[in-house]
Amino acid sequence: MSITIQKSSISVGLRLFLILTLVGFTIVFYLTGTGKTMAAIGGFKAGYFLVALLLTLVDLSVGSLRIHIFIAKISNKPKRTSFWDCFRANLANIFLAAVTPFQTGGGVAQLYILHRAGIPVSGALSVSVVNFVATLFILLLAAIGAMAFMRGYMPSPPFRLVLSFSYVVFYIAAGLLLLFLIRPLMFGLVVSTLLRRIGDMWSSQRHRFHRLSERANDFIHQYRSYIGYYWRSEKLLLVVNLILTIILYFNKCLIGFVLIMGMDLDPYFLKVVAIQIILVFLFYFTPTPGASLIAETSTAALMSGLIPSYLLPVFALLWRFFTTYFSVIFGGVILLRELGAPLREKNHVRRSEKNRCVGPGFIPGRKLP
């Protein structure tokens, strides 16, 4: 099985991501920005900027470690599947997730990098499945606590609107996850049938949706197979993965707290963490590429009770930079370079053959030995 990623699709998704991001910040700056906003950007404390950057590197390292602990168990070529390979796969995941609706491309990018590093597609897929389930499980539990904690804290209509939407997303996600965990075959049948029906109604895209239907069905069967293996033979690894997932998302919340401290504010730690959890949970199910537009505006809306209005654009910009844009930039470089690797290798082979043909003693028309 081969993994293919179309550069044209990346280009379209990236443009949409940039446009929606720009629209989102335009709205936030228009509604909340004042003359003091630009001064606040220059007045941000450099020390906290460095701390936020360090936490971003911790975020990327922990996310990569979640991949590596499983790859180390299933890889037959440990020298080719180093932590750096997993780090690159994690960054590529973040980039392609940011330029595809519902972050659907992230897993494909991760599979591509790991497969290029020598891991079978089926093995790389098992890692994606286990991490995906662990992420949903932890986010749902965290969202329950965060929304319960924030229930009595509704300072503004925008906050109440976003929180109400979060509840709707939560109940839908919780129901789907329960069905996926308890009745995976039924879940697969529902998704597969739905995709086929959409394909039948949308004749121009029939082949594409039928192919997605088959992939969804294969995904469910592979999920059952691999989760069974990990449950029978690697229970401790599953526990370690859950712990790493908790650390990963708590660290994301710390980034928000550090940025507020850098703006010389003294926020209530638990409120900041709860709001960050709700935001991360909401972004995970947002249809726009990389949660663009929704992320910028909802961040400002939810943080409006903790941060003065003129500082909301500053916080939204910095928080999105450290939690998303930084990784998207480097992930894009890694993935695009990796996508060009097969062509470079092919050209290298051609040059080698050409050099062999024109080397000393070569006679045109004579067959090479």
FENGI-V873317 format. One record per residue. N is the residue number from 1. RES is the residue in one small letter. SS is DSSP state (H for helix, E for strand, L for the rest). PHI is phi as a letter, one per 30 degrees, with the letter a starting at -180 (* if undefined). D_LAST is the distance of its C-alpha to the last C-alpha in whole Angstrom. Layout:
N/RES/SS/PHI/D_LAST ; N/RES/SS/PHI/D_LAST
//
This chain:
1/m/L/*/35 ; 2/s/L/c/34 ; 3/i/L/c/37 ; 4/t/L/b/37 ; 5/i/L/b/39 ; 6/q/L/d/39 ; 7/k/H/d/40 ; 8/s/H/d/42 ; 9/s/H/d/45 ; 10/i/H/d/45 ; 11/s/H/d/46 ; 12/v/H/d/49 ; 13/g/H/d/50 ; 14/l/H/d/50 ; 15/r/H/d/52 ; 16/l/H/d/54 ; 17/f/H/e/54 ; 18/l/H/d/55 ; 19/i/H/d/58 ; 20/l/H/d/60 ; 21/t/H/d/60 ; 22/l/H/d/61 ; 23/v/H/d/64 ; 24/g/H/d/64 ; 25/f/H/d/65 ; 26/t/H/d/67 ; 27/i/H/d/69 ; 28/v/H/d/70 ; 29/f/H/d/71 ; 30/y/H/d/73 ; 31/l/H/d/75 ; 32/t/H/b/75 ; 33/g/L/d/74 ; 34/t/L/b/77 ; 35/g/H/d/77 ; 36/k/H/d/77 ; 37/t/H/d/73 ; 38/m/H/d/71 ; 39/a/H/d/73 ; 40/a/H/d/72 ; 41/i/H/d/69 ; 42/g/H/d/69 ; 43/g/L/d/71 ; 44/f/L/d/69 ; 45/k/L/d/69 ; 46/a/H/d/66 ; 47/g/H/d/66 ; 48/y/H/d/66 ; 49/f/H/d/63 ; 50/l/H/d/61 ; 51/v/H/d/62 ; 52/a/H/d/61 ; 53/l/H/d/58 ; 54/l/H/d/58 ; 55/l/H/d/59 ; 56/t/H/d/56 ; 57/l/H/d/53 ; 58/v/H/d/55 ; 59/d/H/e/55 ; 60/l/H/d/51 ; 61/s/H/d/51 ; 62/v/H/d/53 ; 63/g/H/d/51 ; 64/s/H/d/48 ; 65/l/H/d/49 ; 66/r/H/d/50 ; 67/i/H/d/47 ; 68/h/H/d/45 ; 69/i/H/d/48 ; 70/f/H/d/47 ; 71/i/H/d/43 ; 72/a/H/d/43 ; 73/k/H/d/45 ; 74/i/H/c/42 ; 75/s/L/d/39 ; 76/n/L/c/36 ; 77/k/L/b/35 ; 78/p/L/e/37 ; 79/k/L/d/35 ; 80/r/L/c/34 ; 81/t/L/b/37 ; 82/s/L/d/39 ; 83/f/H/d/43 ; 84/w/H/d/41 ; 85/d/H/d/39 ; 86/c/H/d/43 ; 87/f/H/d/44 ; 88/r/H/d/42 ; 89/a/H/d/42 ; 90/n/H/d/46 ; 91/l/H/d/46 ; 92/a/H/d/44 ; 93/n/H/e/46 ; 94/i/H/d/49 ; 95/f/H/d/47 ; 96/l/H/d/46 ; 97/a/H/d/50 ; 98/a/H/d/52 ; 99/v/L/c/50 ; 100/t/L/b/50 ; 101/p/H/d/54 ; 102/f/H/h/55 ; 103/q/H/h/52 ; 104/t/L/d/50 ; 105/g/L/d/47 ; 106/g/H/e/47 ; 107/g/H/d/46 ; 108/v/H/d/43 ; 109/a/H/d/42 ; 110/q/H/d/42 ; 111/l/H/d/40 ; 112/y/H/d/38 ; 113/i/H/d/37 ; 114/l/H/d/38 ; 115/h/H/d/35 ; 116/r/H/d/33 ; 117/a/L/d/34 ; 118/g/L/j/33 ; 119/i/L/c/36 ; 120/p/L/e/36 ; 121/v/H/e/38 ; 122/s/H/d/41 ; 123/g/H/d/41 ; 124/a/H/d/42 ; 125/l/H/d/44 ; 126/s/H/d/46 ; 127/v/H/d/47 ; 128/s/H/d/48 ; 129/v/H/d/50 ; 130/v/H/d/52 ; 131/n/H/d/52 ; 132/f/H/d/53 ; 133/v/H/d/56 ; 134/a/H/d/57 ; 135/t/H/d/57 ; 136/l/H/d/60 ; 137/f/H/d/62 ; 138/i/H/d/62 ; 139/l/H/d/63 ; 140/l/H/d/65 ; 141/l/H/d/67 ; 142/a/H/d/67 ; 143/a/H/d/69 ; 144/i/H/e/71 ; 145/g/H/d/73 ; 146/a/H/d/72 ; 147/m/H/d/74 ; 148/a/H/d/77 ; 149/f/H/d/77 ; 150/m/L/c/77 ; 151/r/L/e/79 ; 152/g/L/d/83 ; 153/y/L/c/81 ; 154/m/L/b/81 ; 155/p/L/d/82 ; 156/s/L/b/81 ; 157/p/H/e/80 ; 158/p/H/e/76 ; 159/f/H/d/76 ; 160/r/H/d/78 ; 161/l/H/d/75 ; 162/v/H/d/72 ; 163/l/H/d/73 ; 164/s/H/d/75 ; 165/f/H/d/71 ; 166/s/H/d/70 ; 167/y/H/d/72 ; 168/v/H/d/71 ; 169/v/H/d/67 ; 170/f/H/d/68 ; 171/y/H/d/70 ; 172/i/H/d/67 ; 173/a/H/d/64 ; 174/a/H/d/66 ; 175/g/H/d/67 ; 176/l/H/d/63 ; 177/l/H/d/62 ; 178/l/H/d/65 ; 179/l/H/d/63 ; 180/f/H/d/60 ; 181/l/H/d/61 ; 182/i/H/d/63 ; 183/r/L/b/62 ; 184/p/H/d/58 ; 185/l/H/d/57 ; 186/m/H/d/60 ; 187/f/H/e/59 ; 188/g/H/d/56 ; 189/l/H/d/57 ; 190/v/H/d/60 ; 191/v/H/d/57 ; 192/s/H/d/55 ; 193/t/H/d/57 ; 194/l/H/d/58 ; 195/l/H/d/55 ; 196/r/H/d/55 ; 197/r/H/d/58 ; 198/i/H/d/57 ; 199/g/H/d/54 ; 200/d/H/d/56 ; 201/m/H/d/59 ; 202/w/L/c/56 ; 203/s/H/e/54 ; 204/s/H/d/52 ; 205/q/H/c/51 ; 206/r/H/e/51 ; 207/h/H/d/47 ; 208/r/H/d/47 ; 209/f/H/d/50 ; 210/h/H/d/50 ; 211/r/H/d/46 ; 212/l/H/d/48 ; 213/s/H/d/51 ; 214/e/H/d/48 ; 215/r/H/d/47 ; 216/a/H/d/50 ; 217/n/H/d/51 ; 218/d/H/d/47 ; 219/f/H/e/48 ; 220/i/H/d/52 ; 221/h/H/d/50 ; 222/q/H/d/48 ; 223/y/H/e/51 ; 224/r/H/d/53 ; 225/s/H/d/50 ; 226/y/H/d/49 ; 227/i/H/d/52 ; 228/g/H/d/53 ; 229/y/H/d/51 ; 230/y/H/d/52 ; 231/w/H/d/56 ; 232/r/H/d/55 ; 233/s/H/c/53 ; 234/e/L/b/53 ; 235/k/H/e/57 ; 236/l/H/d/57 ; 237/l/H/d/54 ; 238/l/H/d/56 ; 239/v/H/d/59 ; 240/v/H/e/57 ; 241/n/H/d/55 ; 242/l/H/d/59 ; 243/i/H/d/60 ; 244/l/H/d/57 ; 245/t/H/d/58 ; 246/i/H/d/61 ; 247/i/H/d/60 ; 248/l/H/e/58 ; 249/y/H/d/61 ; 250/f/H/d/63 ; 251/n/H/d/61 ; 252/k/H/d/61 ; 253/c/H/d/65 ; 254/l/H/d/65 ; 255/i/H/e/63 ; 256/g/H/d/66 ; 257/f/H/d/69 ; 258/v/H/d/67 ; 259/l/H/d/67 ; 260/i/H/d/71 ; 261/m/H/d/72 ; 262/g/H/d/70 ; 263/m/L/c/72 ; 264/d/L/i/75 ; 265/l/L/c/76 ; 266/d/L/b/78 ; 267/p/L/d/76 ; 268/y/L/d/77 ; 269/f/H/e/74 ; 270/l/H/d/74 ; 271/k/H/d/75 ; 272/v/H/d/72 ; 273/v/H/d/70 ; 274/a/H/d/71 ; 275/i/H/d/71 ; 276/q/H/d/67 ; 277/i/H/d/66 ; 278/i/H/d/68 ; 279/l/H/d/66 ; 280/v/H/d/62 ; 281/f/H/d/63 ; 282/l/H/d/64 ; 283/f/H/d/61 ; 284/y/H/d/59 ; 285/f/L/c/60 ; 286/t/L/d/60 ; 287/p/L/d/59 ; 288/t/L/d/58 ; 289/p/H/e/54 ; 290/g/H/i/55 ; 291/a/H/i/59 ; 292/s/L/e/59 ; 293/l/L/i/62 ; 294/i/H/d/64 ; 295/a/H/d/63 ; 296/e/H/d/64 ; 297/t/H/d/68 ; 298/s/H/d/68 ; 299/t/H/d/68 ; 300/a/H/d/70 ; 301/a/H/d/73 ; 302/l/H/d/72 ; 303/m/H/d/73 ; 304/s/L/d/76 ; 305/g/L/d/78 ; 306/l/L/c/77 ; 307/i/L/b/76 ; 308/p/L/e/78 ; 309/s/H/e/77 ; 310/y/H/d/76 ; 311/l/H/c/73 ; 312/l/H/d/72 ; 313/p/H/d/69 ; 314/v/H/d/68 ; 315/f/H/d/68 ; 316/a/H/e/66 ; 317/l/H/d/63 ; 318/l/H/d/63 ; 319/w/H/d/63 ; 320/r/H/d/60 ; 321/f/H/d/58 ; 322/f/H/d/58 ; 323/t/H/c/58 ; 324/t/H/b/55 ; 325/y/H/d/54 ; 326/f/H/e/53 ; 327/s/H/d/50 ; 328/v/H/d/49 ; 329/i/H/d/48 ; 330/f/H/d/46 ; 331/g/H/d/45 ; 332/g/H/d/44 ; 333/v/H/d/42 ; 334/i/H/d/40 ; 335/l/H/d/40 ; 336/l/H/d/38 ; 337/r/H/d/36 ; 338/e/H/d/35 ; 339/l/H/d/34 ; 340/g/H/d/32 ; 341/a/H/d/30 ; 342/p/H/e/28 ; 343/l/H/d/27 ; 344/r/H/d/26 ; 345/e/H/d/24 ; 346/k/H/d/22 ; 347/n/H/d/22 ; 348/h/H/d/21 ; 349/v/H/d/18 ; 350/r/H/d/18 ; 351/r/H/d/18 ; 352/s/H/d/16 ; 353/e/H/d/13 ; 354/k/H/d/15 ; 355/n/H/d/15 ; 356/r/H/d/11 ; 357/c/H/d/11 ; 358/v/L/c/14 ; 359/g/L/d/13 ; 360/p/L/e/14 ; 361/g/L/i/12 ; 362/f/L/d/11 ; 363/i/L/c/12 ; 364/p/L/e/13 ; 365/g/L/i/13 ; 366/r/L/c/9 ; 367/k/L/d/6 ; 368/l/L/d/4 ; 369/p/L/d/0
//
